[in-house]
Amino acid sequence: MMARIVFTTSVDADSAAIYAELDAKAGKPTVLKYRALFRRLYEHLADFPDSGPPRYNLGPKIRIGVVSPYIVIYRHVEADNTLIVLRIVHGKRKITGKMLQRQ
């Protein structure tokens, strides 16, 4: 059974910033390419929510998915089979549990 995917408001802001930067630097075709790559990752995670490597240092049940150079940080809540996408950050950014505290 596919997991239900929920996006936090932080992810909405992260996505908007990523797409704006990509548009400014590389144009609409690149934005469309990355939208498709993120969509493909979310479809994969809906089918296989525990497939991303765990990141215990960020918190319990935290996992990641990669759309290079971006890291999608998520949590799978097994009780109701929900995948909560918490943040999308650039892979060069230092990722800490503090980034996820308000999620």
Stockholm file with secondary structure:
# STOCKHOLM 1.0

chainA/1-103         MMARIVFTTSVDADSAAIYAELDAKAGKPTVLKYRALFRRLYEHLADFPDSGPPRYNLGPKIRIGVVSPYIVIYRHVEADNTLIVLRIVHGKRKITGKMLQRQ
#=GR chainA/1-103 SS CCCEEEECHHHHHHHHHHHHHHHHHHCHHHHHHHHHHHHHHHHHHHHCTTCSCBCGGGCTTEEEEEETTEEEEEEEEGGGTEEEEEEEEETTSCCCGGGGTTC
#=GC SS_cons         CCCEEEECHHHHHHHHHHHHHHHHHHCHHHHHHHHHHHHHHHHHHHHCTTCSCBCGGGCTTEEEEEETTEEEEEEEEGGGTEEEEEEEEETTSCCCGGGGTTC
//
